[in-house]
Amino acid sequence: MHTFQPVASVLWDPGAGQGLRQLAELGLALVLSTLIGLERAVQQKSAGLRTHTLVGVGAALFMEVSQHGFGTVLGHDGVVLDPSRVAAQVVSGIGFIGGGLIFVRRDAVRGLTTAATIWLTAAIGMACGGGLVLLALAATAGHFLVVRIFPLLTARVPAIAGLGQTDLRISYRVGAGVLARILERCTQAGFRVIDVRVDRAPWSDSGDERPGAGAAEVQLSIEGTGDIPLLVTDLAEVPGVVTIASSAEGNDY
């Protein structure tokens, strides 16, 4: 006579890798990768909460499978298990996601930090899946140290703080040599002009008689070791400048 066991008792098998410890490791990977994803989402990066969380939990699950998923075939017909092979494939495979986050714009490479964060999140998930809880916690703390504390420290070092690229959008009255003075002020402030694009201001063709009518708009991409707020203040005082706005892209290389 066959005896039927409850499905839960069949699935719940700590000895085969389906127990409380494995669920706790997956849960830890979920929490840690979510923390990293939240930080990236706050920074409005291309890979945010969902991407980092899925990468971390997926990597943890791969590690659980590599350790416990082949127990039924071990010892049969000379089958030998090498758990490190699955881990190595995770490291290689995660590179495809990271590569998709890296792009080049105006001779500047962007997305390297986000790609590296994805790579780190996968490693943290693998550490959770492998039971290396302390290492996973330490690596998560290291992430926040690098992305939150390091910028505060490097901001005090001009040679490093100035590596970030900043976009300036300036509207000005044409015909008075304003653009030449703007570029001159930028170079005098210690910045290098990477890209210049001049367009007619949106209101130029509208027949508007306000002071901004007949103005042009220039978009500058600059980088250097100068003080951006001070530069913006200086440019705003240039005769003929109507409006100015800056958008720092940061050091996400």
C-alpha positions in Angstrom: 0.0 0.0 0.0 1.3 3.4 -1.0 1.4 6.1 1.6 0.9 9.7 0.5 2.8 12.5 2.2 1.7 16.1 2.2 3.2 18.2 -0.5 4.6 20.6 2.0 6.5 17.8 3.7 7.9 16.6 0.4 9.1 20.1 -0.7 10.4 21.1 2.7 13.7 19.2 2.8 16.5 21.0 4.6 18.9 18.2 3.8 18.3 18.8 0.0 18.7 22.6 0.2 15.0 23.5 0.6 14.9 24.6 4.2 14.8 27.6 6.5 18.4 28.5 6.0 18.1 28.7 2.2 15.0 30.8 2.4 16.8 33.1 4.9 19.7 33.4 2.5 17.4 34.3 -0.4 15.6 36.8 1.9 18.9 38.4 2.9 19.9 38.7 -0.8 16.5 40.4 -1.4 17.0 42.9 1.4 20.6 43.8 0.6 20.0 44.1 -3.2 16.9 46.2 -2.5 18.9 48.6 -0.5 21.4 49.1 -3.3 18.6 49.4 -5.8 16.9 52.0 -3.8 20.1 54.1 -3.6 20.5 53.8 -7.4 16.9 54.7 -8.0 17.3 57.8 -5.8 20.2 58.8 -8.0 17.9 58.2 -11.1 20.3 55.8 -12.7 19.3 53.6 -15.6 19.4 50.5 -13.5 17.4 51.0 -10.4 15.4 49.2 -7.7 13.9 46.3 -9.8 17.0 45.6 -11.8 19.3 45.4 -8.7 16.9 43.4 -6.7 16.3 40.8 -9.4 20.1 40.5 -10.0 20.8 40.0 -6.4 18.1 37.4 -5.8 18.8 35.6 -9.0 22.5 35.3 -8.2 21.7 34.0 -4.8 19.3 31.4 -6.3 22.0 30.3 -8.8 24.4 29.7 -5.8 21.7 27.7 -4.0 21.2 25.6 -7.1 24.9 25.0 -7.6 25.2 23.8 -4.0 22.0 21.8 -3.5 20.4 21.3 -6.9 22.3 18.3 -8.0 22.3 16.1 -4.9 20.1 13.4 -6.5 22.6 12.7 -9.3 25.8 12.7 -7.3 27.4 9.3 -7.0 25.6 7.9 -10.0 27.8 6.7 -12.9 30.8 8.6 -11.7 29.0 12.0 -11.6 31.2 14.6 -9.9 29.9 18.1 -9.0 32.0 21.2 -9.2 29.9 24.0 -7.6 32.3 26.7 -8.7 31.3 26.3 -12.3 27.9 27.7 -11.8 29.4 30.7 -9.9 31.8 31.3 -12.7 29.0 31.4 -15.2 27.1 33.9 -13.1 30.1 36.2 -13.1 30.4 35.9 -16.9 26.7 36.2 -17.6 26.2 39.4 -15.5 28.6 41.1 -17.8 25.9 41.2 -20.5 23.7 43.3 -18.3 26.6 45.6 -17.2 27.7 46.0 -20.8 24.2 47.2 -21.8 24.4 50.0 -19.2 27.7 51.5 -20.6 27.5 54.0 -23.4 29.6 56.8 -24.9 28.4 60.3 -25.3 30.5 63.1 -26.7 33.7 61.2 -26.1 32.8 60.5 -22.5 32.1 57.1 -21.1 29.0 56.9 -19.0 27.4 54.1 -16.9 30.5 52.4 -15.6 29.6 53.0 -12.0 26.1 51.6 -12.5 27.5 48.6 -14.4 30.0 48.0 -11.5 27.1 48.2 -9.0 25.2 45.6 -10.9 28.3 43.4 -10.8 28.7 44.0 -7.1 25.0 43.2 -6.4 25.4 39.9 -8.2 28.4 39.1 -6.0 26.5 40.0 -2.9 23.7 37.8 -4.0 26.1 34.9 -4.6 27.6 35.5 -1.1 24.2 35.3 0.4 23.4 32.1 -1.5 26.7 30.6 -0.5 26.0 31.3 3.2 28.7 34.0 3.5 26.4 36.4 5.4 29.2 38.6 6.9 30.9 39.1 3.6 27.5 40.0 2.0 26.8 42.6 4.7 30.4 44.0 4.5 30.1 44.3 0.7 26.8 46.1 1.0 28.3 48.5 3.5 31.2 49.0 1.2 28.9 50.0 -1.6 27.3 52.8 0.4 30.7 53.9 1.6 31.9 54.3 -2.0 28.9 55.9 -3.6 27.9 58.1 -0.6 31.0 58.9 1.4 33.7 58.9 -1.3 32.0 61.8 -3.2 32.1 63.9 0.0 35.8 63.2 0.4 36.8 63.7 -3.2 34.9 66.9 -3.3 37.7 68.3 -1.1 40.3 67.3 -3.7 40.1 69.7 -6.7 41.9 67.4 -9.1 39.3 64.7 -8.5 36.2 66.8 -7.8 36.5 68.5 -11.2 36.3 65.3 -13.2 32.5 65.4 -13.5 30.9 66.8 -16.6 28.4 69.7 -16.3 25.9 70.9 -18.9 25.0 74.5 -19.0 22.0 75.9 -20.8 22.2 79.6 -21.4 19.9 82.0 -23.4 21.4 85.3 -24.4 20.7 88.2 -26.7 22.4 87.9 -30.1 24.6 90.4 -31.8 26.6 91.6 -28.8 29.4 89.1 -28.6 27.9 87.5 -25.6 28.8 83.9 -26.6 32.5 84.8 -26.9 32.4 86.3 -23.4 30.6 83.2 -22.0 33.3 80.9 -23.4 36.0 83.1 -22.2 34.6 83.2 -18.6 34.4 79.3 -18.7 38.0 78.9 -19.6 39.2 81.5 -17.1 37.3 79.7 -14.4 39.3 76.5 -15.0 36.9 74.6 -17.2 37.4 72.9 -20.6 34.6 73.3 -23.1 33.8 69.9 -24.5 30.8 70.6 -26.6 28.9 73.7 -27.8 25.5 73.7 -29.5 23.7 76.9 -30.3 20.0 77.0 -31.1 17.5 79.8 -31.5 15.5 80.3 -28.3 12.0 78.9 -28.4 10.4 82.4 -28.3 12.5 83.8 -31.2 9.9 83.0 -33.8 6.9 83.8 -31.7 6.9 87.6 -32.3 7.2 88.2 -28.6 8.3 91.7 -27.7 9.5 90.8 -24.2 13.2 91.4 -23.4 14.1 87.8 -24.3 12.8 88.1 -27.8 15.5 87.6 -30.5 17.7 85.6 -28.2 19.6 82.5 -28.9 20.3 79.5 -26.7 23.6 77.8 -26.2 24.2 74.4 -24.6 27.7 73.9 -23.2 29.2 70.8 -21.9 32.2 71.6 -19.6 34.5 69.8 -17.3 37.3 71.0 -15.0 38.4 71.8 -11.5 36.5 75.1 -11.1 33.5 75.9 -8.9 30.3 75.4 -10.8 28.0 77.6 -8.6 30.6 80.4 -8.8 30.8 80.0 -12.6 27.0 80.1 -12.9 26.9 83.3 -10.8 29.6 84.9 -12.9 27.9 84.0 -16.2 24.6 85.4 -15.0 26.2 88.8 -14.6 27.5 88.8 -18.2 25.6 91.6 -20.1 23.2 90.1 -22.5 22.7 86.8 -20.6 18.9 86.2 -20.1 18.7 82.8 -18.3 21.2 80.2 -17.2 20.8 76.7 -15.8 23.2 73.9 -15.0 22.9 70.2 -14.8 25.8 68.3 -13.3 26.2 64.7 -14.5 28.5 63.7 -11.7 31.4 61.2 -11.8 29.5 58.2 -13.0 32.3 56.9 -15.1 
